[in-house]
Amino acid sequence: MSKIEIADGVVHKLPEDLWKHLVSNKKALKVWEDITPLARNEWICWVISGKKAETRNIRIKKAMSKLEGGMRRPCCWAGCIHR
């Protein structure tokens, strides 16, 4: 069985844990595929910038919830410093 291809960001590659959540959430995945590569990059950077595994897991769950609701970029975050 081949892995489902999901678009990455501009600088950041989609990490495995975020990929798993997107694959299992059709509504969030639909928004993910509709947003720009720069917006995807912002979501990825926001998730991976958490220092602890607990923080990262919380951010992934919040990202899924926000994407399901149609939010196109993470809110209240300065943005990716890597672009």
N, C-alpha and C positions, 0 to 999 in steps of 0.2 A: 504494500500500500504506500503510495507516495504522499509526501507532506503537502498540505494545502498551502499554496503561495498566497501570502498577504504582503501588501506593499510596505516598504520601510519608510524611514524619514529621509531627510536630506543628508545629514551627517551620521545619525545613529541607525544601527540595524535593529530590527524588531527582536527583543529578547524572547527566549523560549517561554518563560512564564507568562508574559503578556500575550504572546501568540496563542497559547493554550486557552486563555480566557476569551480572546477574540473569536477563536474557532467555535467555542461552545456558546457564544452569544450572538445570534444572527442579527439582532437589532443594532447592537454596538458595532458589529462588523460592517453593516451596511453604511453607517455613518463614517466609520474609519476609511472605507474605500472611497467615500465621497469627498473627504476633506483633502486639502492640499498636502504635498509632501512636507512642506514647512510646518504645517499644523501637526502632522503625524510625528515629525521630529520633536516638536514641543512636548507632546504626550509622552513619547519614549524617554526624553531627557528628564522630564518631571518624575517619572516612575523610577528610573535608574539612579537618580540623584539622592534617593533615600539611603542613608548610611547603614541602617539596620534592616535585616530581613523583615522584621515586623512592620517597619515604616513602608517598605516597598510593597508588601502584601496589602496594606491599608490603601496605598495609592492605586494599586491595580483595581481593587474593588471599587474605589471612588471613580476611577477612570471609566470602568464599565457602566456604572450608574449614570455618570454625566454623559457619556456617549449615547447610551440608550435614550436619554432625554434630548438628544440633538445638539449638545454642546460641542463646539468645534475646536476649542482650545482650552487648556487648563486655566482656571480662573485664579486670580490673586497670586500669581507667580511671575517673577521677573523675566522668565524666559530662558531659553537655552543659551549658555555662554559659549558654546562650541561652534556657532555658525559664523 
